[in-house]
Amino acid sequence: MTITKPFPRTYRMFLDGTYSSGGEDRYVSHPKFAIEPIQHIRAFELIQKDIIELFDYIEPADSNETCYSYRVHSLLLRLCIEFEDNAKAILYENGFDKRDKSKNPIRLNILDYKKIESTHFLSLFEVRLPFWSGNNGNRYPFLDWKNGKNSLGWYEAYNNTKHDRRQKFTHANFGQLIDAYCGLLVLLTAQFGRNDFVPGPVLLALEGSVDGFEDPIGGYLRIKFPKSIPINDRYDFNWTDIENDDDPFDRIDYSKVTG
């Protein structure tokens, strides 16, 4: 069965193999689709501005991926904090409620965030960096999850240096920063497509660009949307038929999703 209502914070392929299906992705602009999405987008764009400035001092190149500094470390922390906040928003706004046996709330962790891989197909997104020198200009920031790992290399670097910077400072290097940067963009795109919620026309995913990459939120990187979403996981609805319902959205039951 296909999916006859969209999920909160979930930008998904339609049955016809496109992401816009002739404009049906207007659901992204509905006020119940996401709570204050502009906060997450503004935070990303501010971090991106600082990363682009960093490129004035560290050339974006394979040979510099092991570089580390306090500036790189600071940016990595900011990116991973935003990653966590986006992941929590997806889980919470779909009704996920993690509690212990005494019904007390439990803090979410990377294993909870990994559930989103199954619903947003994060590991299938590919990100391209402009002006990159070497072979690593195309990144798959969630490939570790596709390969069966419970964590992500760049997220581990964040945790290692957050808890023991003196001993593990070198873990927060330029390569991990770039993967975290691309990872946050993927997570935003998997929620909102190319819609940056700036007043004006909604940006729809371009279907059929020359190289398969699109201009995403932020306008600096390039992103390629997944093309192999299983039929049963695709959207199949006419938005005009449901947009005026009291609640035109279903919810993902993340309690049943395994990481």
N, C-alpha and C positions, 0 to 999 in steps of 0.2 A: 504494500500500500504506500502511496505517496503521502505527502504532508499537506493537509488542506488549510492550515493556518500557520502563519509565521511564529517563530519563537522570539522572545525578547533577546536583544543583543546578539542576534544570529543572522548573518547575511549568508544566504544559501543559494545554491544553483537551482534553477527551475527545471521542470520536466523537459523543456525544449533544449536544454544544454547551455542556456545563457543565464546570466545573473540578473538581467533586467526584464526579460520576457516582455519587451515592448512597453516598458514603463510600470510593470507590476511591482517593482521594488520601491514604490512610494511608501510602503509600510515603514521604511526606515525613519520617515519624518513624523510618524504618529507619536503623540506624547507618551503613550504607554509602552513604546518600544524600548526606551532606555531613559533612565533618570539622569539628568544633567550630563549628557554625553559630551557637551562642549568642554567640560572640565578636563576630561581625559585627552581630548584633542589639543587643547591649548597647552597642556603640560608637555605633550609629545613635541609640539612645534617649538616650544621654548628650549627643550633639551636638544632638539635637532639644530637649532641656531647655534648653540654652544659647541656641538660636535663639528659643524661646518667651520666654525672659528678655529677649533683644534687642528683642523686640516692645514691651517697656515703654518703649523709648527711640527706636526707629524704627517708626513706624506702618506696618503692612503695607498698602501702597497704591501704585498706579501712580506717583504723583507723587514717591515716595521711591526709585524703583528706581536712580537714579544716585547715591544716597548712598554714601559710602565711608568707611572708618575702619580702624584697626588691628584692632578687634574683628571687623568684617566679614571682613577679610582672613584673620585667624586661623581663623575658622570655615570659610571657603572652602577653605583648605589642608587642614583636618581632613577635610572632606567628600570632597575629591578623593583624598586618600590612602586613605580607606575605599573609594571607588569603584574605585581601582586594585586594592586587595587583594581585593575581591569578584570583580572581573573575572578576576584571576589564579587565584583559587580555582576558578572555573567552568572555565577553560581547563585548568588542571593536573589537576583531579580527573576530567576527561574524557580525560586522557592526552595532552594537547598538550605537545609537547617541541620547542622551537625551538632549533636549533643551526646553527652555521656549518659550512663545508666541512671544518674540522678537528674537528668533533664537539664543539666547545665551546658551552656554553649561551649563548644570546643574550638580553639583557634585553628583556622585552616592552614594547610601546609602544601608542599609541592605535590604530594600524592593526590590531594583534592584538585589542585590546578590541572593535573595531568588528565583528569576526566574530560576536560575541554578538548583535548586532542580528538576524542572519539566523536564529538559533536560539531566541531568547527574545522576539522581536517587541517590543523595547523602545519603539520609536517609536509603537506603537499604544496604549500606556498613557496615560491622562489622569489628572492629579492636580488636586484642588481644594483650595485653601487656605480655611480658615474666616476670617471677619471681614476679608476683603480688601476694600479700597475702590478701586473702579475696574473696568476691563475685563479685567485680567490675572490674575484669581484662579484661572483654570484653566490649567494648564501642560502642555506636551508637551516634556519636557526632552531627548528624543532626536530631535526633529524634524529637526535638521541632518543626521543620518545618513539619514533617510528622503528628504531632499532631495538626497542624493548627496555631501554634504561628508564629508571624511575625519576631521574633528575635531568638537568640540562647542564652542559659544561659551563656556560656563561653564568647560570644561576648558582652553580656550585662555587664558582670564583667569587661571586658576590657574597655568599654565605661565609666562605672561608676568610675573606678579608674583613668582613663585618665583625666576626667573632675573634679573629686572631691576626690583625693586620701586621703586627711586628714580625711574625714568622712567615706569613703567607702573602705579603704585599705583592710579590711578583705574579701571583695568580691573577690579579686584576690588571691584565695587560690589554694592549690595544686591540688584539684579535678578539678577545672576549667582549670588549666594549662594542665592537662592530656587530658581533652576533646578537648582543642584547638590544642594540639599536634596531637591527632588522627584526628581531623577535617582537619588540613592542609594536612596530609597524604592522607585522602580520596579525597580531592580536587585535589591533584596531580595525584592520581591513576585514578580518573575519567577523567582526561585529557590525561594521557600518559601510562596508564597501569603500567607495570613494567619496562618500558624503561627509563633508567637514562641518556641516551645520552652520556655516556662515550664511547670513541672509542672502537670498538670491536663488537661482535655479539649482535644483538638486543635480549633482553630477552622477550620471549613470555609468556603469562599467562599459567600456567600449568593447564591442564584440568583434574580434578579428583584426587587431593591430598587426603590423607587419611582422614584428618579432615575438608577439604574444605577451609582451609586457605593457602594463598600463601606468599612467601617472597617478600615484596614490595620494592619500591625505598627506599634506606637507609639501608635495610637489618636487622633492629633491631626489628621492630614491625612485626605483622602478619596481613594479611587482607583477608577478604572473599568478593569476588565480588558478586553483585546481580545476582540472578538466575531466577528472575520472570519478566524480561523486556517484556512488551507487544510486540506481533509480529510486529505490525505496527511501532514500534519504533526501530526495529533492522536493522542493516546494511545488505545489500544484493547486493554485487558486487564482481567482480573479479578485484583485484587491477591492475593486469597486463594489463587489457583492458583499464584502464583510467589513469594510472600513468604518461603517457607522454602527456596528454592533457595540453593545456595552463593553465587551472585551474581545477584540478581534484577534487575540493571541492565545496560543496554547503555551504550555510550560514543559520544559525538559525535566524529567524526573531524574535528577543527578544522583539520588540515593540508589538508583538501579544501574548506574553507569560505572563500570569498573575501569580503573586507570590502565 
